[in-house]
Amino acid sequence: MYKRSSLTSAGTTVLLALAGLVVVGCKGKSSANDSSIAGASVTQVKRENLASTLTVAGQFQPYQEVDLHAKVSGYIRRINVDIGDRVRDGEVIATLEVPELTAQLSAAQAEVRHSQSEINRAKSEVAGAESNHAALHDAYTRLAQAAKQRPGLIAEQELDDAMAKDQNSEANINVAKAALDATQERLGISRADSQRVQALKDYSVVTAPFNGVITMRYADTGSLIQAGTASNTQSMPVVRVAQSDLLRLRMPVPESDVPYIADGGEVQVKVQATGKTFTGKIIRFARALNPATRTMTTEVDVPNPTLVLSPGMYAETVINLQQRKNVLTIPIQAVVQGTSQTYVLALDANNRVQKKIVTLGVQGPNKVEVTSGLTQDETIIVSGQTNYQVGQVVRPRVENVTMPGDPGDQ
């Protein structure tokens, strides 16, 4: 009896052990099946606002910049500025010594005074001619009346002589008035010549044409400055003035993006040298391409009252080109460019991989518009698309692929 019981117990133990192995074996097989399913990073198709952008390097330029030349030749008697100095509109930059102009101005002013004296003399002659004519005319009138009342009393010869003197005196008035007009014309010429010489004299003082900064000084006290009277004259400037309290940020826009440039377009600007970031507006653009670079110059006006920005600095600019509202968007990395078609890998309800041909629209920095091929909330694979086959079952792993600053998040 004891041996049978022992055998029975031993058999029971073996059966339990075998059952345990079976259970363990089944669990191990299930785990092996789960681990064989590949994971995939996925996201959903969303509706968002999207903007396409262009990133280009821009350069700051003075709003205005000019080399100041002297209109007349002379030696610099005094120069009041140096590089880096801020100047105001009309402020005296330099004064030239031009002795010959002083003499010419004195002569011109003397000629004006002489012409004025001649006018006074001519006016006196007109007055004398008018008085003489009045006396002779009255004498002739009295003789004519007496001859009419008593015929034969006045000789015809005497009457004719009186009439001739009357007419001659009237002609003398016209001669005197013509002389007065000629003298007045000479006065006008004298004054014009005096004003011309005075203007040249004024040019001996070089002034700032606008508020700005002296960026270059070419001459010192005693330097001989030649008159800058023609564009082909290689005359030395006195200084260079740049308007730096307002700068032009110039950006080269490629030909393909030119149709999307418009006045008032938004531009994000980052200045690497200062770390400053701000938003500007497109103020003007050339409306013509540079044949050498196939780009169009586009400008943003940047106020710079403290002169923290210097002309010549570079900035990274992001220009907003096209705007789309409430459109289907997917991450750019989800798009696969085939040899003849563009597609994405999507998952069906059973997490099976499907290939879907898509048509794309506006592309932003991180996302792209889908105009056909997908619907909202579909699940798509966003990375490692070459690792999956159509019909393959995957284990989705949802990821947030939105980047900071993506226009779709705004």
PyMOL commands that set and color helices and strands:
alter all, ss='L'
color gray80, all
select helices_A, chain A and resi 2-35+99-149+156-202+255-260+332-334+385-387+407-409
alter helices_A, ss='H'
color red, helices_A
select strands_A, chain A and resi 38-44+46-68+74-79+86-87+92-97+205-207+212-217+224-225+239-254+266-270+277-285+295-303+314-331+336-337+342-347+353-357+359-363+367-372+379-381+394-398
alter strands_A, ss='S'
color yellow, strands_A
deselect
rebuild
show_as cartoon
